[in-house]
Amino acid sequence: MGVFPSYQDEKTGTRIFNLTPGGGENQIIYQTHPMWTRNMEHLVFHSQQEGHGGPWMLEMKSGKTRPVPVESYATGTMTWKNNALYYVADRTLYVLDLIQAFHGEGKPEQVGRLPDACLSISGTVTVDADVSAFYFGGVLRENEAWGVFAIDLKTGEGRMLAETDFQVGHFQANPFTPGSLMFCQETGGDADQRIWHMNINRPEPAPLYKETYGEWVTHEVWWSADRIIFTLWPYDDAHKGLPHGVATADIHTGPEGTMKILSQYPAWHTHGSPDCLWALGDDFERNLWLIRVASGERKLLMQGYNTGKWNTHPHASFTPDSGGIVLNASKNDAAEIFYIPLPAWETLP
Protein backbone atom coordinates (compact mmCIF):
# COMPACT_ATOMS: atom_id res chain seq x y z
CA MET A 1 0.00 0.00 0.00
CA GLY A 2 3.05 2.24 -0.18
CA VAL A 3 1.78 4.12 -3.23
CA PHE A 4 -1.17 5.54 -1.27
CA PRO A 5 -1.07 8.28 1.39
CA SER A 6 -2.26 7.24 4.82
CA TYR A 7 -3.12 8.63 8.24
CA GLN A 8 -3.80 7.26 11.70
CA ASP A 9 -7.31 7.63 13.08
CA GLU A 10 -7.12 9.95 16.08
CA LYS A 11 -9.64 7.94 18.11
CA THR A 12 -8.76 4.35 17.28
CA GLY A 13 -5.16 4.39 16.07
CA THR A 14 -6.23 2.53 12.93
CA ARG A 15 -3.99 3.02 9.87
CA ILE A 16 -6.17 4.20 6.96
CA PHE A 17 -5.09 4.56 3.31
CA ASN A 18 -6.59 7.06 0.87
CA LEU A 19 -7.09 5.27 -2.46
CA THR A 20 -8.37 8.34 -4.34
CA PRO A 21 -6.42 11.37 -3.05
CA GLY A 22 -6.83 14.70 -4.77
CA GLY A 23 -10.41 15.60 -3.93
CA GLY A 24 -13.45 15.42 -6.13
CA GLU A 25 -16.36 13.03 -6.05
CA ASN A 26 -15.46 9.35 -5.95
CA GLN A 27 -18.09 6.81 -4.98
CA ILE A 28 -17.49 3.23 -3.96
CA ILE A 29 -19.70 0.55 -5.48
CA TYR A 30 -22.50 -0.45 -3.13
CA GLN A 31 -21.61 -3.14 -0.60
CA THR A 32 -24.12 -5.48 -2.25
CA HIS A 33 -22.14 -5.79 -5.49
CA PRO A 34 -18.68 -6.92 -6.71
CA MET A 35 -16.08 -4.19 -7.14
CA TRP A 36 -12.75 -6.04 -7.45
CA THR A 37 -11.14 -7.75 -10.42
CA ARG A 38 -9.69 -11.20 -9.74
CA ASN A 39 -6.89 -11.34 -7.14
CA MET A 40 -7.84 -7.80 -6.07
CA GLU A 41 -5.58 -6.29 -8.72
CA HIS A 42 -8.02 -3.48 -9.55
CA LEU A 43 -10.79 -1.66 -7.70
CA VAL A 44 -13.72 -0.47 -9.80
CA PHE A 45 -15.56 2.63 -8.58
CA HIS A 46 -17.60 5.58 -9.83
CA SER A 47 -16.07 9.00 -10.25
CA GLN A 48 -16.47 12.46 -11.76
CA GLN A 49 -12.74 12.83 -12.43
CA GLU A 50 -11.71 14.88 -15.45
CA GLY A 51 -15.29 15.12 -16.64
CA HIS A 52 -15.54 11.34 -17.09
CA GLY A 53 -18.60 10.55 -15.00
CA GLY A 54 -19.07 6.79 -14.71
CA PRO A 55 -17.01 3.72 -13.85
CA TRP A 56 -13.28 4.02 -13.25
CA MET A 57 -10.55 1.51 -12.40
CA LEU A 58 -7.75 1.78 -9.86
CA GLU A 59 -4.67 -0.41 -10.26
CA MET A 60 -3.69 -1.28 -6.70
CA LYS A 61 0.02 -1.92 -7.27
CA SER A 62 0.63 1.41 -9.04
CA GLY A 63 -2.16 3.69 -7.82
CA LYS A 64 -3.04 4.60 -11.42
CA THR A 65 -6.67 5.36 -12.24
CA ARG A 66 -8.33 5.25 -15.65
CA PRO A 67 -11.91 5.65 -16.86
CA VAL A 68 -13.64 2.56 -18.19
CA PRO A 69 -14.31 3.25 -21.90
CA VAL A 70 -18.10 2.99 -22.02
CA GLU A 71 -20.48 5.36 -23.80
CA SER A 72 -24.03 6.28 -22.75
CA TYR A 73 -23.55 4.20 -19.57
CA ALA A 74 -26.81 3.93 -17.63
CA THR A 75 -26.19 1.13 -15.12
CA GLY A 76 -24.03 -1.95 -14.82
CA THR A 77 -22.36 -4.54 -12.64
CA MET A 78 -19.33 -6.77 -12.44
CA THR A 79 -19.65 -10.49 -11.78
CA TRP A 80 -18.40 -12.57 -8.84
CA LYS A 81 -16.49 -14.95 -11.14
CA ASN A 82 -14.56 -13.05 -13.81
CA ASN A 83 -13.34 -9.62 -14.91
CA ALA A 84 -16.37 -8.76 -17.03
CA LEU A 85 -18.49 -5.63 -16.72
CA TYR A 86 -22.07 -6.01 -17.92
CA TYR A 87 -23.72 -2.66 -18.53
CA VAL A 88 -26.77 -1.09 -20.15
CA ALA A 89 -26.59 1.78 -22.64
CA ASP A 90 -29.53 2.90 -24.78
CA ARG A 91 -31.56 -0.17 -23.70
CA THR A 92 -28.81 -2.48 -24.95
CA LEU A 93 -26.81 -4.85 -22.72
CA TYR A 94 -23.06 -4.97 -23.37
CA VAL A 95 -20.14 -6.89 -21.87
CA LEU A 96 -16.59 -5.55 -21.54
CA ASP A 97 -13.41 -7.24 -20.29
CA LEU A 98 -12.14 -4.79 -17.68
CA ILE A 99 -8.51 -5.90 -17.71
CA GLN A 100 -8.29 -5.46 -21.47
CA ALA A 101 -10.05 -2.11 -21.16
CA PHE A 102 -7.57 -0.87 -18.54
CA HIS A 103 -4.73 -1.55 -20.96
CA GLY A 104 -6.50 0.07 -23.90
CA GLU A 105 -7.47 -3.21 -25.52
CA GLY A 106 -10.76 -4.93 -26.28
CA LYS A 107 -14.14 -3.47 -27.11
CA PRO A 108 -17.66 -3.84 -25.69
CA GLU A 109 -19.69 -6.68 -27.17
CA GLN A 110 -23.45 -6.53 -27.50
CA VAL A 111 -25.28 -9.23 -25.54
CA GLY A 112 -28.99 -8.40 -25.83
CA ARG A 113 -31.65 -5.76 -25.35
CA LEU A 114 -34.14 -4.89 -22.63
CA PRO A 115 -37.54 -6.50 -23.23
CA ASP A 116 -40.15 -4.11 -24.62
CA ALA A 117 -42.32 -4.70 -21.54
CA CYS A 118 -39.67 -3.00 -19.39
CA LEU A 119 -40.32 0.74 -19.63
CA SER A 120 -37.24 1.55 -17.53
CA ILE A 121 -34.90 -0.20 -15.10
CA SER A 122 -35.81 0.00 -11.41
CA GLY A 123 -32.92 -0.29 -8.97
CA THR A 124 -29.59 -2.07 -9.34
CA VAL A 125 -28.71 -4.87 -11.75
CA THR A 126 -26.95 -8.17 -11.05
CA VAL A 127 -25.44 -11.26 -12.71
CA ASP A 128 -26.15 -14.87 -11.74
CA ALA A 129 -23.49 -16.77 -9.79
CA ASP A 130 -22.83 -18.99 -12.81
CA VAL A 131 -22.79 -15.99 -15.21
CA SER A 132 -25.78 -17.39 -17.08
CA ALA A 133 -28.17 -14.46 -16.74
CA PHE A 134 -28.40 -10.71 -16.10
CA TYR A 135 -31.22 -9.77 -13.69
CA PHE A 136 -32.93 -6.46 -13.09
CA GLY A 137 -36.18 -4.86 -12.04
CA GLY A 138 -38.26 -2.77 -14.38
CA VAL A 139 -41.32 -0.58 -14.56
CA LEU A 140 -44.27 -2.25 -16.31
CA ARG A 141 -46.86 0.45 -15.70
CA GLU A 142 -45.89 3.74 -14.09
CA ASN A 143 -46.68 3.82 -10.35
CA GLU A 144 -48.72 0.63 -10.72
CA ALA A 145 -46.73 -2.50 -11.61
CA TRP A 146 -43.11 -3.62 -11.73
CA GLY A 147 -41.40 -6.73 -13.03
CA VAL A 148 -38.37 -8.94 -12.41
CA PHE A 149 -36.52 -9.53 -15.68
CA ALA A 150 -33.68 -11.70 -16.96
CA ILE A 151 -31.51 -11.61 -20.07
CA ASP A 152 -29.84 -14.89 -21.04
CA LEU A 153 -26.13 -14.13 -21.41
CA LYS A 154 -25.62 -16.83 -24.05
CA THR A 155 -28.59 -16.19 -26.32
CA GLY A 156 -29.38 -12.56 -25.48
CA GLU A 157 -33.04 -13.46 -24.98
CA GLY A 158 -34.90 -11.29 -22.48
CA ARG A 159 -37.93 -12.35 -20.47
CA MET A 160 -40.01 -11.36 -17.46
CA LEU A 161 -39.79 -13.71 -14.49
CA ALA A 162 -42.35 -12.19 -12.14
CA GLU A 163 -44.63 -9.20 -11.65
CA THR A 164 -45.11 -7.21 -8.43
CA ASP A 165 -47.43 -4.46 -7.28
CA PHE A 166 -44.59 -2.71 -5.44
CA GLN A 167 -41.46 -0.92 -6.63
CA VAL A 168 -38.48 -3.26 -6.72
CA GLY A 169 -34.80 -2.50 -6.17
CA HIS A 170 -31.45 -3.60 -4.70
CA PHE A 171 -31.25 -6.71 -6.90
CA GLN A 172 -28.59 -9.15 -5.69
CA ALA A 173 -27.93 -12.53 -7.25
CA ASN A 174 -26.71 -15.00 -4.64
CA PRO A 175 -22.91 -15.06 -5.20
CA PHE A 176 -22.76 -18.75 -4.26
CA THR A 177 -25.96 -20.35 -5.59
CA PRO A 178 -27.09 -20.07 -9.23
CA GLY A 179 -30.71 -19.09 -9.73
CA SER A 180 -31.11 -17.54 -6.27
CA LEU A 181 -32.10 -13.86 -6.35
CA MET A 182 -32.74 -11.35 -3.55
CA PHE A 183 -34.33 -7.94 -4.00
CA CYS A 184 -36.22 -5.40 -1.95
CA GLN A 185 -39.43 -3.44 -1.87
CA GLU A 186 -38.11 0.04 -2.54
CA THR A 187 -39.92 2.90 -0.83
CA GLY A 188 -37.19 5.40 -0.02
CA GLY A 189 -38.05 4.74 3.62
CA ASP A 190 -39.62 1.98 5.69
CA ALA A 191 -41.43 -0.80 3.82
CA ASP A 192 -43.94 -3.12 5.46
CA GLN A 193 -41.98 -6.05 3.98
CA ARG A 194 -38.57 -5.13 2.54
CA ILE A 195 -36.52 -8.27 1.77
CA TRP A 196 -37.76 -10.63 -0.95
CA HIS A 197 -36.30 -13.74 -2.54
CA MET A 198 -37.05 -15.92 -5.53
CA ASN A 199 -35.60 -18.98 -7.18
CA ILE A 200 -35.47 -18.67 -10.95
CA ASN A 201 -36.79 -22.23 -11.34
CA ARG A 202 -39.79 -21.33 -9.16
CA PRO A 203 -40.26 -17.64 -9.88
CA GLU A 204 -42.74 -16.73 -7.18
CA PRO A 205 -41.29 -13.97 -4.94
CA ALA A 206 -41.61 -14.54 -1.20
CA PRO A 207 -40.24 -12.79 1.90
CA LEU A 208 -36.69 -13.90 2.74
CA TYR A 209 -36.87 -12.32 6.19
CA LYS A 210 -40.49 -11.83 7.26
CA GLU A 211 -41.08 -8.67 9.29
CA THR A 212 -43.23 -9.37 12.33
CA TYR A 213 -43.06 -6.43 14.77
CA GLY A 214 -43.08 -3.31 12.60
CA GLU A 215 -39.30 -3.33 12.30
CA TRP A 216 -37.57 -1.06 9.79
CA VAL A 217 -35.13 -3.01 7.65
CA THR A 218 -32.78 -0.49 6.04
CA HIS A 219 -30.27 -2.57 4.01
CA GLU A 220 -29.50 -6.22 3.27
CA VAL A 221 -26.69 -8.17 1.61
CA TRP A 222 -25.80 -11.83 1.00
CA TRP A 223 -23.29 -13.28 3.48
CA SER A 224 -23.11 -16.97 2.48
CA ALA A 225 -24.99 -19.40 0.27
CA ASP A 226 -27.99 -19.48 2.61
CA ARG A 227 -27.47 -16.48 4.90
CA ILE A 228 -27.93 -12.71 4.71
CA ILE A 229 -26.83 -9.86 6.96
CA PHE A 230 -29.00 -6.77 7.37
CA THR A 231 -29.77 -3.78 9.57
CA LEU A 232 -32.81 -2.90 11.66
CA TRP A 233 -33.29 0.78 12.50
CA PRO A 234 -34.93 1.64 15.89
CA TYR A 235 -37.06 4.50 14.59
CA ASP A 236 -39.08 5.23 17.74
CA ASP A 237 -38.98 4.70 21.49
CA ALA A 238 -40.92 1.45 21.25
CA HIS A 239 -38.48 -0.07 18.76
CA LYS A 240 -35.47 1.06 20.78
CA GLY A 241 -36.66 -1.51 23.31
CA LEU A 242 -37.03 -4.23 20.67
CA PRO A 243 -34.35 -6.14 18.72
CA HIS A 244 -32.47 -3.82 16.35
CA GLY A 245 -29.02 -3.20 14.90
CA VAL A 246 -26.95 -5.60 12.81
CA ALA A 247 -28.82 -8.86 12.27
CA THR A 248 -28.56 -12.08 10.30
CA ALA A 249 -31.09 -14.59 8.98
CA ASP A 250 -31.03 -17.65 6.73
CA ILE A 251 -33.22 -18.56 3.78
CA HIS A 252 -34.74 -21.52 5.65
CA THR A 253 -36.08 -19.87 8.82
CA GLY A 254 -35.96 -16.20 7.81
CA PRO A 255 -39.29 -16.51 5.96
CA GLU A 256 -40.81 -17.41 9.33
CA GLY A 257 -39.46 -14.24 10.93
CA THR A 258 -36.46 -15.86 12.64
CA MET A 259 -33.26 -13.82 12.89
CA LYS A 260 -30.32 -13.21 15.23
CA ILE A 261 -28.97 -9.87 16.41
CA LEU A 262 -25.19 -9.70 16.05
CA SER A 263 -24.80 -6.25 17.63
CA GLN A 264 -27.58 -4.08 19.02
CA TYR A 265 -27.08 -0.38 18.33
CA PRO A 266 -28.59 2.14 15.82
CA ALA A 267 -26.99 0.84 12.60
CA TRP A 268 -27.85 1.87 9.02
CA HIS A 269 -25.57 -0.16 6.66
CA THR A 270 -23.74 -3.44 7.21
CA HIS A 271 -21.58 -6.07 5.54
CA GLY A 272 -20.10 -9.42 6.56
CA SER A 273 -16.61 -10.73 5.88
CA PRO A 274 -16.40 -13.65 3.43
CA ASP A 275 -14.83 -15.83 6.14
CA CYS A 276 -17.89 -15.06 8.33
CA LEU A 277 -15.70 -14.06 11.30
CA TRP A 278 -16.44 -10.33 11.17
CA ALA A 279 -19.25 -7.90 10.50
CA LEU A 280 -19.26 -4.14 10.20
CA GLY A 281 -21.83 -1.44 10.67
CA ASP A 282 -22.02 2.32 10.47
CA ASP A 283 -24.23 4.88 12.18
CA PHE A 284 -25.66 8.31 11.41
CA GLU A 285 -22.44 10.00 12.55
CA ARG A 286 -20.67 7.99 9.80
CA ASN A 287 -18.63 6.09 12.38
CA LEU A 288 -17.52 2.63 11.28
CA TRP A 289 -17.77 -0.22 13.78
CA LEU A 290 -16.14 -3.66 13.68
CA ILE A 291 -18.10 -6.58 15.15
CA ARG A 292 -16.57 -9.88 16.22
CA VAL A 293 -19.23 -12.39 15.22
CA ALA A 294 -18.29 -15.12 17.70
CA SER A 295 -18.75 -12.89 20.75
CA GLY A 296 -20.97 -10.06 19.48
CA GLU A 297 -18.45 -7.49 20.73
CA ARG A 298 -18.31 -4.18 18.86
CA LYS A 299 -15.42 -1.71 18.64
CA LEU A 300 -14.97 1.61 16.87
CA LEU A 301 -12.75 1.15 13.82
CA MET A 302 -12.88 4.60 12.21
CA GLN A 303 -14.48 7.84 13.30
CA GLY A 304 -17.00 9.44 10.97
CA TYR A 305 -16.69 12.66 9.00
CA ASN A 306 -19.27 15.15 7.80
CA THR A 307 -17.39 18.12 6.37
CA GLY A 308 -18.40 21.08 4.24
CA LYS A 309 -20.97 20.21 1.59
CA TRP A 310 -20.25 16.48 1.90
CA ASN A 311 -22.40 14.03 3.82
CA THR A 312 -20.92 10.83 2.45
CA HIS A 313 -22.34 7.46 3.48
CA PRO A 314 -19.53 4.93 4.14
CA HIS A 315 -21.13 2.03 2.19
CA ALA A 316 -18.28 -0.03 3.64
CA SER A 317 -17.51 -3.58 2.58
CA PHE A 318 -14.94 -6.25 3.34
CA THR A 319 -12.43 -7.20 0.69
CA PRO A 320 -12.78 -10.64 -0.95
CA ASP A 321 -9.87 -11.99 1.14
CA SER A 322 -11.48 -10.75 4.40
CA GLY A 323 -8.25 -8.86 5.09
CA GLY A 324 -9.49 -5.30 4.84
CA ILE A 325 -12.36 -2.87 4.38
CA VAL A 326 -13.03 -0.25 1.70
CA LEU A 327 -15.38 2.66 2.24
CA ASN A 328 -16.28 6.23 1.38
CA ALA A 329 -15.54 9.12 3.73
CA SER A 330 -15.38 12.92 3.63
CA LYS A 331 -12.34 13.50 5.83
CA ASN A 332 -10.76 15.93 3.36
CA ASP A 333 -13.86 17.87 2.30
CA ALA A 334 -14.36 15.53 -0.65
CA ALA A 335 -15.93 12.15 -1.36
CA GLU A 336 -12.91 9.85 -1.27
CA ILE A 337 -12.37 6.09 -1.05
CA PHE A 338 -10.33 4.64 1.81
CA TYR A 339 -8.87 1.23 2.62
CA ILE A 340 -8.41 -0.14 6.14
CA PRO A 341 -6.25 -3.26 6.65
CA LEU A 342 -8.13 -5.27 9.25
CA PRO A 343 -6.27 -4.60 12.53
CA ALA A 344 -5.74 -7.04 15.35
CA TRP A 345 -8.83 -6.92 17.56
CA GLU A 346 -6.76 -6.33 20.69
CA THR A 347 -5.29 -3.11 19.27
CA LEU A 348 -8.66 -1.36 19.05
CA PRO A 349 -9.82 0.70 22.04
N, C-alpha and C positions, 0 to 999 in steps of 0.2 A: 504493500500500500504506500510505498515511499513516494510515488508520483503525485499523491494527493495531500493537500494541506490538512492539518488536524488540530484539534484543541482538546483540552480536558474539561469535562463538565464540572462546573464549580461546586455542585451539590453532591455528585456521586463519585467523582474521580474517574469516570468512564472516558476512555480515549475514543474520540469520534472523528471520522474522516469526512471531509467535504468532497463529494464526487463531482459536483458541478459548480466550482467556484467561479466568481465573476459576475454574480447578480443575475437579474432577469427572472423569467418565469419558467421553471422546470418542474414538471409534475411526474411523480412516480406512477407506474401502472398500478391499478387497484389491487389490493391484496388477494383478491379472488382469482387473479389471472396470472399466467406465466409471464416472466419479464426477462429471463436469462437465456442466452444461447447455451448449448451443451458445454459442460465443464466450466460454466460461469466465466467464459472468456469475454462476453459482452453483456452489458446491461442495456435493455431497451426502455426508453422513457419518452415522454411527450415534452416538447419545448417550443418556445417562441424565439429561439436564437436566430439572429441574422435574418429575420423575416421568414424563416422556414417553419411555420407552425405545423405541427404533426409529429410523427414518430422520429426519434433520433436513436443513435447507437453510441455507447461508450465502450471503448476497448480498455479493459481493466489493467492490462500490463503496461500500457503507454499513457493512459489518460486522454487519448484523442477521442473527440466526438465528431460525428458526421450525421447529416440528415439521411433518413431512409428515402430513396428516390421513388416516391409514389405521388401521383397526381390525382387531384379531386378526391382525396382521402376523406371518407365519411366516418368509418369505424372499422375496427379490425382486432385481431388477436393472434398471438403466437400459439404454438401447441406445446404439450407437455413432453413430446417425444422427439422432436427434430428442430431444425433451425428455420422453419418456414413461418412466414407471416401471411395469414389469410386476411384480406381486407376488401371492403366494399367501396366502390367508386361508381357513381352514376348508375346505381342499381345492378352493377355487375360485380361478381365475386372474382378476385384475383388471388394468386399465390406468388410469393417472392421468396427466394432463398436469401436470408439476411446476411450470411457470411459472404456470399458472392457480392451482394449489394454493397457491403462495407468496403470491399476492395475494388469497386467500380466495375464489377462483372455481373452478368446475368440480367434478365429482364423479367418483369411480371408476366405471368401466364394466366389467361382467362380460364376460369373453372366453370362458371355457370351464371345464372341471373336470378334475381329475386322473383318469386312467383307473383303473378299479376294480382292475386288476392291480397298481397301484403302492400298496403298503401304506403307505409313507412316503417322503419325499424324502431322497436320499442326496447330501450335498455341495451345492455352489453351483449356481445356475441361470443360464441365459444365453439371449440372443436372437440369432437369425441376422443376418448382416451386412445382408441385405435386408429385415429386420423381417418375415419371413414365418412364422417359427416360434419357439416358446419351448421350449428343451431343458433336460432335467434327468435326473438319475439317480434310481432308486428301488429300494426293497427289494421283491423278488418273493416270496422265502421267507426268513424270518429266518435269518441266519448261513449261508445256503446259496446263494442266487441273487439277482442284481441285474439291473436293466434300464436301458437308455437309452431315454428317452421324448421325444416331441415333441407339442406342441399347436399346431395350425394357427391362426395369429392372425387369419385371415379367417373361417374357419368354426367355430372353437372345437373342432374334432375332435381328440381325443387318441389316440395310438397308440404302441406299443412298436416301437423301431427295431432293438434288439439285446439279447441276454441275455448276461451274463457270470457266471463262477463266482467272481469277486472283487468286493470292495466298490469302488464307483466314487465319484469325487469331483472337485473342481476343474474343473467343466465350463466350457469357454471356446470359444464360437463364434469362428471366425476373423473378425476385424474387417473384413477386406478381401475375402474370398472366400465367397460364399453356399454353404451346404451343407457347409462344412468345419468339423469339430468335434473339439476336443482335450479329453481328460480324463485322469484318472490312476487308478492302482490305489491306493486309500487304505488305509494300514495303521497310520497314526499313527507310523510309523518308516520303516525301509528296506524297500522292495519289491524283489522280484527283477526286476520290469519295471514301472517307474512310468508312463512317458508313452505314452499311446495316442491314436490318431487314427482317424477314420472319415469317409467322405464319405456324405452322406445318400442319394445316388443308388446307392451301393454299400455298404450298411450292414453291413460286416464289419470290426469293430475290428482294428487291427494296430498294432504298436509304431511310434511316430513317431521316437523315438530308441531304438535297440536297445542295451541294456546288455550289455557283453561282458567286463568284467573285475571284476565284483563291485562296481561303483561305486554310491554312494548318491546318487541324484538327490533333492534336497530340494524344489525348487520349479521351476515352468516357466511361461512366459508367451509369447504371440505377440509377434513383433517386426515382421514384415512379412507379405506375402501367403503366402510360402513358407518363412518362417524363424521359429524360436523362440529364446529365450534362457533359460538354466536354470543351476542351481547343482549342483555335485558336492561332497559333503562328504567330506574325508579322515578317515575314522572310526578308522583304526588306523595303525600305523607303516608297514605295507606300502603302504597307499593314499596316505600322505603322499609317497611316492616315485613315485606314478603321477599322471597328469593329473587335476587337480581345480580347483575354483574356479568362476569365471564362464565359462560355455561357450555356444556357439551351434551349432545344427544346422539343416539344411533338410529339407523333407518329401520330397526326392528321394533323398538319400544317408543321411539320418539313420536310416531303417529298416535300413540295412546296418551301423550302428554308427559312422558317420563324424561327427565333430564337431570343433570348433576351440575351444581355450582362449583366452579374451580376457584373463583375468588370473588367475594362479595364486596363490591364498591361501585360507584357510579361510572360505568365504562360505556364507551360509545362504539369503538372499533376493536377488533381482536384478530389474532392469527395464531396458529399452532405450529410448532416446529415439526418438520418431517419425521424426526425420530420420536415424536410424541412425548418428549421429556419436558418441554417448555411451552408456555403460552405467553402472549403479551396482550396488553390492553392500554388504551389511552384514556384521557378524560377531557373535560371541557377546558382545562387550562393547558391542553396539548402536552401534558406530561406523558412520558412513556414508562410503563411498568412491566417488569419481568416477573413471571409467575412460575414457580417450581411445581409441576403438576403432581408429583408424588406426595407433597406435603400441603399444597395449597398456599404456601407462603408467597408473599408479594413484596417486591422491593423496587424502589425508584431506580430506573436505569438512566433516564435522561430528562432533564427539566424542560418544560414547554416554553415556547416563545410565541408571542403575538406582538409584532413590531410594525409601526408605521401603518401602511395601507394593507399589510398582509395579515391574514388570519388562516394560515395554512393548516389543514388537517394532516396528521402524520401519515395515515394510510400505511402503517408499518407492516412489514412482512419478514419472515425468516428466509434466509437464503436456502437453496436446495440442499446444501450440505449440513444444515442446522448449525453452522458455525458463526453466523452473524445475522444482522438485521439491517434492512434498508428502509428509509423513511423520508418524508418531506418535513422540512422545518423552516422557520423564518428568522433564524438567529441573526442574519446579516441584512435585515430589511429587504429580503428577496425570497422567492420560493425556490429553495435549493434542495438537493438530494444528498443525504448523509448515509454513511455506513458505520455500523457499530460492531466490531468483533465481539462475540459473546464473551463477557468476562467471567472469571471464576466467581461463583455465587458468594463465597466468603468475603470477597473484596468489596462488595456493595454494602452501603450503610444500612 
